[in-house]
């Protein structure tokens, strides 16, 4: 792991994604465990409690954080964790209630602002 500007770069000398895509029934593999290991010490402002849901957080030019969610779960109601310093300001393609997101589609977008 190496620090690079505002983030980190991991060098993994194996064709990890190739192993995943060429395996029989890759959706049933635990590739997410590798990424969890990489990110275990990283603070994140927003996370979903799911092994089959991808979340990326992006700094926006207006100072907000944009959160993209891609859901591969059968379930469309997902529990999330939000850093106490942030609140959800805007949601597209989902509704929020009591720490859960109900996705209208297999993806959603959120904007976070400092609380």
MINUDO-113332 format. One line per 10 residues: their letters; for each residue x, y, z of C-alpha. Coordinates in steps of 0.05 Angstrom, whole numbers, plus 5000, padded with zeros to 4 digits. Layout:
<nodes>
a) X:Y:Z | ...
</nodes>
This chain:
<nodes>
xxxxxxxxxx) 5000:5000:5000 | 5025:5069:4982 | 4997:5137:4997 | 4980:5179:4935 | 4953:5249:4941 | 4887:5242:4980 | 4883:5166:4977 | 4920:5101:4975 | 4943:5055:4920 | 4946:4980:4930
xxxxxxxxxx) 4992:4938:4887 | 4967:4866:4883 | 5010:4823:4838 | 4957:4775:4814 | 4901:4779:4762 | 4848:4783:4817 | 4791:4807:4773 | 4809:4756:4719 | 4805:4699:4770 | 4737:4725:4789
xxxxxxxxxx) 4708:4733:4719 | 4734:4667:4694 | 4709:4626:4753 | 4647:4583:4749 | 4589:4623:4777 | 4631:4683:4799 | 4572:4716:4833 | 4578:4662:4887 | 4651:4675:4902 | 4675:4716:4961
xxxxxxxxxx) 4719:4765:4923 | 4690:4820:4966 | 4729:4792:5025 | 4794:4813:4990 | 4769:4884:4982 | 4744:4885:5054 | 4815:4867:5076 | 4844:4924:5035 | 4794:4974:5065 | 4790:4949:5137
xxxxxxxxxx) 4830:5007:5166 | 4799:5060:5121 | 4748:5109:5147 | 4688:5116:5102 | 4631:5165:5108 | 4578:5116:5082 | 4574:5041:5079 | 4523:4986:5065 | 4519:4922:5105 | 4522:4875:5045
xxxxxxxxxx) 4572:4831:5010 | 4536:4841:4943 | 4530:4916:4942 | 4583:4964:4915 | 4588:5033:4944 | 4635:5089:4921 | 4641:5157:4954 | 4664:5217:4912 | 4682:5288:4932 | 4640:5336:4891
xxxxxxxxxx) 4661:5406:4868 | 4606:5437:4911 | 4637:5407:4975 | 4586:5352:4982 | 4599:5278:4977 | 4566:5238:4922 | 4551:5165:4939 | 4538:5115:4883 | 4506:5048:4902 | 4502:4987:4857
xxxxxxxxxx) 4461:4931:4887 | 4469:4858:4867 | 4428:4832:4926 | 4359:4801:4915 | 4336:4845:4973 | 4324:4918:4957 | 4320:4942:5030 | 4391:4952:5056 | 4418:4974:5123 | 4470:5028:5119
xxxxxxxxxx) 4519:5064:5165 | 4531:5139:5160 | 4589:5176:5193 | 4561:5218:5250 | 4592:5281:5219 | 4548:5274:5157 | 4475:5274:5138 | 4438:5254:5075 | 4415:5315:5036 | 4390:5285:4971
xxxxxxxxxx) 4370:5215:4948 | 4354:5189:4878 | 4322:5122:4863 | 4313:5103:4936 | 4278:5124:5000 | 4308:5125:5070 | 4277:5105:5136 | 4308:5087:5203 | 4378:5070:5177 | 4352:5031:5117
xxxxxxxxxx) 4350:5047:5043 | 4294:5020:5000 | 4321:5019:4930 | 4272:5030:4872 | 4323:5002:4823 | 4388:4963:4827 | 4425:5028:4838 | 4417:5093:4876 | 4452:5160:4886 | 4458:5200:4950
xxxxx) 4489:5267:4968 | 4519:5277:5036 | 4535:5342:5072 | 4569:5358:5137 | 4519:5354:5195
</nodes>
